[in-house]
Amino acid sequence: MKWSYRLFTFAGTEVRVHVTFLLLLLFVASQSYFTGQGPAAALESTLFITTMFACVVLHEFGHVLAARGYGIRTPDITLLPIGGVARLERMPRKPSQELVVAVSGPLVNVIIAAAIWLGLGITAAFNPDYNFLKTGYFFEKLMMWNIFMVAFNLIPAFPMDGGRVLRAAMAMFMEYSAATRRAAAIGQGIAMMVAIYMLLNHSIHPMILLICFFIFMAAGQEAAMVTQQEATRNLRVRDAMLTDFRSLPPDATLRDGVELLLAGTQQDFPVLDGQGGMQGMLTRHDLISALAEKGPGQPVVEVMRPCPESTRPGSELAQALETLNASDGPAIPVLDPISDKLVGLLTTENVGETLMVRAALMKLRA
């Protein structure tokens, strides 16, 4: 994720922090300091927020370790002001497995709260207006925070943990894609109702409104992603890759790129060595930007993007699409598994056209 920085790596999973999280710490500290509570209160508030998010990291590692039991890796966890996001390679397709992965996060918070309660004998009454920065002392607030995380995460608003539990339950009785669409619709409905309630009662909480927006958008994106996965099932990269493409040699200039851009509909050009090996990609955006700044004589090797990600013709199209969507380029190279030479390009446009043709043929057969 852009604007995020690595903190540490544990069990093969990077823990990253987004720059906006640091702004949250600054905001909390300044609120405590400038409201007359002094530097000691500002330090305590900052320490508590940091500890809260340490619990968030442990929550996410609950998901990570459960997913690893099913052979699913998690490249990274990113801390945001609204919580943590674990980027799993994929979600389990078996409802029972997704159920285990979904509840493993809240279960970690149950364990933390129970440990504080049993170990320190702390009791407190939970209510929606509990102020985690003012009410009670440190470990009481920490216990209440973990209880809150359990209650909040189990709200059946997809893609939160409760929403994933709901999808897993529905997927036991219907198709996975249909269960995803219904769970996403329920999640979006809950987000809209909460937002409308706040507006009607003139009690807008910016953080809750931000969470509602996140749930609404994320639910729609996940439903679209699952629909795409269903549409690409049984398709390989070779079925959708662009094979009729133009390329540039390493000694080409931006002038050569402009000529290819104007000569056809291709917008992004691979840069190949004399043996057909991939050197990089000259994108339309980078070509136009460099042309205005450095002129047509600029070598393409100084403008092209590296291509750290690639795929193979026989790879599953759904998996290759995930790689394409995670990359920062408009295309990923398709390399021959034996010679490692470029044999095609995978672009979202070509995939879209392939799916439209497939849908038309299926309609004809029906």
Secondary structure, 3 states (H helix, E strand, C coil): CCCEEEEEEECCEEEEEEHHHHHHHHHHHHHHHHHHHHHHHHHHHHHHHHHHHHHHHHHHHHHHHHHHCCCCCCCEEEEECCEEEEECCCCCCCHHHHHHHHHHHHHHHHHHHHHHHHHHCCCCCCCCCCCCCCCCCHHHHHHHHHHHHHHHHCCCCCCCHHHHHHHHHHHCCCCHHHHHHHHHHHHHHHHHHHHHHHHHCCCCCHHHHHHHHHHHHHHHHHHHHHHHHHHCCCCEHHHCCECCCCCECCCCEHHHHHHHHHHCCCCCEEEECCCCCEEEEECHHHHHHHHHHHCCCCEHHHCCECCCCCECCCCEHHHHHHHHHHCCCCEEEEECCCCCCEEEEEEHHHHHHHHHHHHHHHHHHC
